[in-house]
Amino acid sequence: MQPDTTVLAFSTIGLGFLLFLSGLEIDIQHFRGQRPKQAGLGLAGTVVLAAIVGEFLFIAGLVENALLIGIILVASSVGLVVPILKDADVVDRPVGQLTIAGASLGEVSGVVLLSLFFSEQSTGAGARLVLLLGLVALVALVVVATIRAEHWMRIRQVVSRLADTSAQLRVRLSMLLVVGLSALALHLGFEAILGAFFAGGVLRLVDPHAERTHPQFHLKIEGLGFGFLIPVFFVTSGIQFNLGALFADAGTVLRVPIFLAALLVVRGLPALVYRASGLVGKEVVASGLLQATSLPLLRATTSIRGAP
């Protein structure tokens, strides 16, 4: 059984929306004090371990591209981590703050590196880097323009007045931003998920206190995402998963625990540096396990034609 074109389209939108929510959860408040240092040390350890493990798997003949595996191992999914921390009511505790900071750095690094080295653009990495910098510059202009628009009282009044009516103006403007930046990323030869991720980051930058000033907006966005679009992505991923092919070869089956162990080591082991911030053993283990959550980027690589 294979999903039809319509379901696949909604699945792609769900993946982009998950990356959008991930970008929306990245708060610069989490990178103050000692957190940036601890999260940065953790990311540095992750990058080193990812390079070593990726090269080892390549030499062992278990993978075809060491760089791709290394990038995948670096990535986290802050869009999945934050809801779990919220449900556990630990977002404002040190374990929550450090986990979000570490997962944020991992997600940003994974998405950018994947787009930089494995997008559809046929030019070399140097040309892609120039295009990526151009995309970042355009995103910065969008941020500046949006902040300026926010300062115009008339625009703010219109948006506030129509935000909770049938017009749902705030939600529609957000969707326009997601579609616009995704289309821009595709036009420059990158993946749409990069644009969606940037869209979430833009909204967080221009309206950092949105959860307090207009909480209904976040409830609507999360309801649309986690209630409809994102489940379609996960269900479609399950439908497309070929269980028969997995068990057809013993070598393929053996790769599963190896890759799982690689994820846990590369993303989980560097969480040990969080002990310097006062985290106890259980909190370090929980943080490491949460940072090893990277299914969205894993799934995204299967749809990127530039990735072998």
C-alpha positions as CSV (number, residue, x, y, z in Angstrom):
1,M,0.0,0.0,0.0
2,Q,1.4,3.4,-1.1
3,P,-0.1,6.8,-0.3
4,D,-1.5,8.8,-3.2
5,T,-0.2,12.1,-4.4
6,T,-2.5,14.2,-2.2
7,V,-1.5,12.3,1.0
8,L,2.2,12.7,0.0
9,A,1.7,16.4,-0.5
10,F,0.1,16.8,3.0
11,S,3.0,14.7,4.4
12,T,5.5,17.1,2.9
13,I,3.6,20.0,4.3
14,G,3.5,18.2,7.7
15,L,7.3,17.8,7.6
16,G,7.8,21.5,6.8
17,F,5.4,22.5,9.5
18,L,7.3,20.4,12.0
19,L,10.5,22.3,11.0
20,F,8.6,25.5,11.2
21,L,7.5,24.7,14.8
22,S,11.1,23.8,15.6
23,G,12.3,27.2,14.4
24,L,9.5,28.8,16.5
25,E,10.8,27.1,19.6
26,I,14.3,28.4,19.3
27,D,14.5,31.2,21.9
28,I,17.6,33.3,22.3
29,Q,16.7,33.5,26.0
30,H,18.1,29.9,26.2
31,F,21.5,31.1,25.2
32,R,22.3,33.4,28.1
33,G,24.6,32.9,31.0
34,Q,26.5,29.6,31.1
35,R,24.0,27.8,28.8
36,P,25.7,28.8,25.5
37,K,29.0,27.5,26.8
38,Q,27.7,24.2,28.0
39,A,25.5,23.7,24.8
40,G,28.4,24.7,22.6
41,L,30.8,22.2,24.3
42,G,28.1,19.6,23.9
43,L,27.7,20.4,20.2
44,A,31.5,20.4,19.7
45,G,31.7,16.9,21.2
46,T,28.8,15.8,19.0
47,V,30.5,17.0,15.8
48,V,33.7,15.2,16.7
49,L,31.9,12.0,17.6
50,A,29.7,12.2,14.4
51,A,32.8,12.6,12.2
52,I,34.5,9.6,13.9
53,V,31.4,7.4,13.8
54,G,30.5,8.3,10.3
55,E,33.9,7.5,9.0
56,F,34.0,4.3,10.9
57,L,30.7,3.2,9.5
58,F,31.9,4.1,6.0
59,I,35.1,2.1,6.4
60,A,33.1,-0.8,7.7
61,G,31.0,-0.7,4.5
62,L,27.8,-0.1,6.4
63,V,27.1,3.3,4.8
64,E,27.8,4.9,1.4
65,N,28.4,8.5,2.5
66,A,30.2,9.3,5.8
67,L,29.4,13.0,5.5
68,L,25.7,12.4,5.2
69,I,25.6,10.0,8.2
70,G,27.7,12.5,10.2
71,I,25.2,15.3,9.5
72,I,22.3,13.1,10.4
73,L,23.9,12.1,13.7
74,V,24.5,15.8,14.6
75,A,20.9,16.8,14.2
76,S,18.2,16.9,16.9
77,S,14.5,17.8,16.7
78,V,13.7,20.6,19.1
79,G,10.1,20.6,17.7
80,L,9.6,17.2,19.3
81,V,11.8,17.8,22.4
82,V,10.0,21.0,23.6
83,P,6.5,19.6,23.8
84,I,7.8,16.6,25.8
85,L,9.6,19.0,28.2
86,K,6.4,21.1,28.5
87,D,4.3,18.1,29.3
88,A,6.8,17.1,32.0
89,D,6.7,20.7,33.3
90,V,10.5,21.1,33.3
91,V,11.0,23.7,30.6
92,D,12.0,26.4,33.0
93,R,14.3,24.1,35.0
94,P,18.1,23.8,34.2
95,V,17.6,20.3,32.6
96,G,14.9,21.8,30.3
97,Q,16.9,24.9,29.4
98,L,20.1,23.0,28.6
99,T,18.3,20.3,26.7
100,I,16.5,22.9,24.5
101,A,19.7,24.9,24.0
102,G,21.6,21.7,22.9
103,A,18.7,20.4,20.7
104,S,18.4,23.9,19.1
105,L,22.1,24.0,18.2
106,G,21.9,20.4,16.8
107,E,18.8,21.2,14.8
108,V,20.2,24.4,13.3
109,S,23.5,22.7,12.4
110,G,21.8,19.7,10.9
111,V,19.3,21.6,8.8
112,V,21.9,24.1,7.5
113,L,24.6,21.4,6.8
114,L,22.1,19.1,5.1
115,S,20.9,22.0,2.9
116,L,24.4,23.1,2.2
117,F,25.9,19.8,1.1
118,F,22.9,17.7,-0.1
119,S,20.4,20.1,-1.8
120,E,19.3,19.7,-5.4
121,Q,21.5,22.6,-6.4
122,S,24.2,21.1,-8.8
123,T,26.9,23.7,-8.0
124,G,29.7,23.1,-5.6
125,A,29.7,23.6,-1.8
126,G,31.3,27.1,-2.2
127,A,28.5,28.3,-4.5
128,R,25.9,26.8,-2.2
129,L,27.5,28.7,0.7
130,V,27.2,31.9,-1.2
131,L,23.5,31.1,-1.9
132,L,22.9,30.2,1.7
133,L,24.4,33.5,2.9
134,G,22.2,35.3,0.4
135,L,19.2,33.4,1.8
136,V,20.2,34.4,5.3
137,A,20.5,38.0,4.2
138,L,17.1,38.0,2.7
139,V,15.7,36.4,5.9
140,A,17.4,39.2,7.9
141,L,15.6,41.8,5.6
142,V,12.3,40.1,6.3
143,V,13.0,40.3,10.1
144,V,13.8,44.0,9.8
145,A,10.8,44.7,7.7
146,T,8.5,42.8,10.0
147,I,9.8,44.6,13.1
148,R,9.3,47.9,11.4
149,A,5.8,47.0,10.5
150,E,5.2,45.9,14.1
151,H,6.0,49.5,15.2
152,W,3.2,50.9,13.0
153,M,0.3,51.3,15.4
154,R,-2.3,51.0,12.7
155,I,-0.9,47.7,11.4
156,R,-0.7,46.3,14.9
157,Q,-4.3,47.3,15.6
158,V,-5.6,45.7,12.4
159,V,-3.7,42.4,13.1
160,S,-4.8,42.4,16.8
161,R,-8.4,43.1,15.8
162,L,-8.6,40.4,13.2
163,A,-6.4,37.8,14.9
164,D,-9.2,36.0,16.7
165,T,-12.0,36.5,14.2
166,S,-12.9,34.4,11.2
167,A,-10.1,36.2,9.3
168,Q,-7.5,34.6,11.6
169,L,-5.1,37.2,10.2
170,R,-2.1,36.3,12.5
171,V,-2.3,32.6,11.5
172,R,-2.7,33.5,7.8
173,L,0.3,35.9,7.8
174,S,2.4,33.2,9.5
175,M,1.4,30.7,6.8
176,L,2.3,33.3,4.1
177,L,5.7,33.6,5.7
178,V,6.2,29.8,5.7
179,V,5.2,29.4,2.1
180,G,7.2,32.4,1.0
181,L,10.5,31.5,2.6
182,S,10.0,27.8,1.6
183,A,9.5,28.9,-2.0
184,L,12.5,31.2,-1.8
185,A,14.7,28.4,-0.5
186,L,13.5,26.1,-3.3
187,H,14.2,28.8,-5.8
188,L,17.8,29.1,-4.5
189,G,18.3,25.4,-4.8
190,F,17.8,24.4,-1.2
191,E,15.2,22.2,0.5
192,A,11.8,23.8,1.4
193,I,12.4,22.6,5.0
194,L,15.2,25.2,5.4
195,G,12.8,28.0,4.5
196,A,10.1,26.6,6.8
197,F,12.7,26.4,9.6
198,F,13.8,30.0,9.0
199,A,10.2,31.1,9.0
200,G,9.7,29.8,12.5
201,G,12.9,31.5,13.6
202,V,11.8,34.8,12.1
203,L,8.5,34.7,14.0
204,R,10.3,34.0,17.2
205,L,12.7,36.9,16.7
206,V,10.1,39.5,15.8
207,D,7.6,38.4,18.5
208,P,9.6,36.7,21.3
209,H,6.9,37.1,23.9
210,A,4.0,35.8,21.7
211,E,3.2,33.0,24.2
212,R,2.4,35.6,26.8
213,T,1.0,38.5,24.8
214,H,-1.3,36.4,22.5
215,P,-1.2,32.7,23.7
216,Q,-4.2,31.8,21.5
217,F,-1.9,32.1,18.4
218,H,0.4,29.4,19.6
219,L,-2.5,27.1,20.5
220,K,-3.9,27.5,17.0
221,I,-0.5,26.9,15.3
222,E,0.2,23.9,17.5
223,G,-3.3,22.6,17.0
224,L,-3.0,22.8,13.3
225,G,0.4,21.2,13.4
226,F,0.2,18.5,16.0
227,G,-3.5,17.9,15.5
228,F,-3.5,17.4,11.7
229,L,-0.4,18.1,9.5
230,I,2.4,16.5,11.5
231,P,0.4,13.3,12.2
232,V,-0.1,12.9,8.5
233,F,3.7,13.1,8.0
234,F,4.3,10.4,10.6
235,V,1.5,8.1,9.4
236,T,2.7,8.5,5.8
237,S,6.2,7.6,6.9
238,G,4.9,4.5,8.6
239,I,3.0,3.5,5.4
240,Q,6.1,4.0,3.3
241,F,8.2,2.0,5.7
242,N,9.1,-1.3,4.0
243,L,9.2,-3.8,6.8
244,G,9.7,-6.7,4.4
245,A,12.8,-5.2,2.9
246,L,14.2,-4.6,6.4
247,F,14.0,-8.3,7.3
248,A,14.9,-9.6,3.9
249,D,18.6,-9.3,4.6
250,A,20.3,-10.1,7.9
251,G,22.9,-7.4,7.3
252,T,20.2,-4.7,7.1
253,V,18.6,-5.9,10.4
254,L,22.0,-5.7,12.1
255,R,22.4,-2.1,11.0
256,V,19.4,-1.0,13.0
257,P,20.9,-1.4,16.5
258,I,24.2,-0.1,15.2
259,F,22.6,3.1,13.9
260,L,20.6,3.4,17.1
261,A,23.7,3.0,19.2
262,A,25.5,5.6,17.0
263,L,22.6,8.2,17.6
264,L,22.7,7.6,21.4
265,V,26.5,7.9,21.6
266,V,26.9,10.9,19.3
267,R,24.0,12.9,20.7
268,G,23.7,11.5,24.2
269,L,27.3,11.2,25.4
270,P,28.1,14.9,25.1
271,A,25.3,15.6,27.5
272,L,27.7,14.7,30.2
273,V,29.1,18.2,30.0
274,Y,25.8,19.4,31.5
275,R,26.9,18.0,34.9
276,A,28.9,21.1,35.3
277,S,25.6,23.0,35.5
278,G,24.4,21.0,38.4
279,L,22.4,18.3,36.6
280,V,22.2,14.9,38.3
281,G,22.6,11.5,36.7
282,K,18.9,11.0,35.7
283,E,18.7,14.5,34.3
284,V,21.8,14.0,32.2
285,V,20.5,10.7,30.8
286,A,17.1,12.2,30.0
287,S,18.7,15.2,28.3
288,G,21.0,12.9,26.2
289,L,18.1,10.7,25.2
290,L,15.9,13.7,24.2
291,Q,18.8,15.2,22.2
292,A,19.1,12.0,20.2
293,T,15.6,12.6,18.8
294,S,16.1,13.3,15.2
295,L,13.4,11.5,13.1
296,P,12.2,14.6,11.1
297,L,15.7,15.2,9.6
298,L,16.2,11.4,9.1
299,R,13.0,11.3,7.2
300,A,13.8,14.4,5.2
301,T,17.0,12.9,3.8
302,T,15.0,10.2,2.0
303,S,13.3,12.9,-0.1
304,I,16.5,14.9,-1.0
305,R,17.7,13.9,-4.4
306,G,21.2,15.2,-3.7
307,A,21.6,12.7,-0.9
308,P,22.8,9.2,-1.9
